[in-house]
Amino acid sequence: MGRNDIKMNTALEIVWDQLCTRLCSFIRARVPDEDTAEDILQDVFVRIHAKAGTLRDMDKLESWVYQITRNAIIDYYRSRRPVVELPETLGEREDAYEDDLTTELATDVRELIEALPKPYRQALVLTYYEGLSQKELAKRLGISYSGAKSRVQRARQKVKDMLVTCCHFEFDRRGTIIDYYEHCCCCGGEAYPG
């Protein structure tokens, strides 16, 4: 054990002696019984010694100890949460809904692609529906590779602009489309509410 470790341990023991009674009261006010408070206090003591090397400013030692104590109390309540079993069919229903939404949206996107000017329509149909790479697209159309890339990007942007103009999209927290509503008549989605 190095000199700094000995200093840290000595400081922690002094602070522990000074704070132990207050920490116990602090914990006891937040948990249901004395035994639980004692268990959490012991856990705090273990955590303090385990994390002693992470404290950078000894002037903040007391607030650091209280933060560890709050975290231990939070962990206690988290561990007591009841575990709710999810039905096995839950994922299936969500997947089926997502598949339906994806199929419906894909049909609408295809209709929008068909409405594009021929060069852009051709670029998307050949790359997305026929599976050509952009290099193969360039070769087939007799244009440069950068020209093919540019055409595909512009076509995508045009479809995106049309979608944003005609539809309202709802996303989950991961950015997945969970629903969309039609603003106008260019998509086959549901009428926009209100």
Steps between C-alpha positions, in 0.01 A plus 500: 500500500642838399524815708196657327294187565586512871405871511174430321411210731581708808287788370215262418510346847491845663211610280324168556525546878362853466225415251392151607221614733374765257511256208306243699231762577502612137446142381249413775278790393480350151455127560234295682696357795816508711643172366473623140668828601789306660539283189510805273747673734733200475460503122592872500810424705608232250431730203700784656805280540458347154469840332747694715738539206236686296479796739706784353423784741519429874302821564200326343535183706179545700283572193668203326408272794140625496476438126617143552240467776219632277604257226497209748146594608388523137656159429315355801164615363584388148578152626159483670297582189269218407593321181210488258494217249419617149272284290681296237273638228585864575797512261306320229220756501746791484695334220181436305397863540845622394492266198154633400617860539819430305306331219248784487770767500706312237197497270456875546870564440483297179210718382706813576798357311275435198408871508865614473647630174641212294874538585433496874234229480734284294788550748292386799324214324829357373684534833227422753267268318734330254799499735762668280792665676560864417804397295283260299238774463764734358610236251145415389399866455832600344571769759787553743502329838476838678209589270322177595559563871372855464190387311413240765554752781285763328228241434503395866475862607207561266313199642580612855374851425178360354449276804557783746263723301219247487538303824550545872730237651515380860823344623592297807802594711729298270389692191287217358180610328209380712218670311430753229200698388418647163477879460396485137390244245837390363546212749275209578527551880219586740353848506687733730297550819392860546 
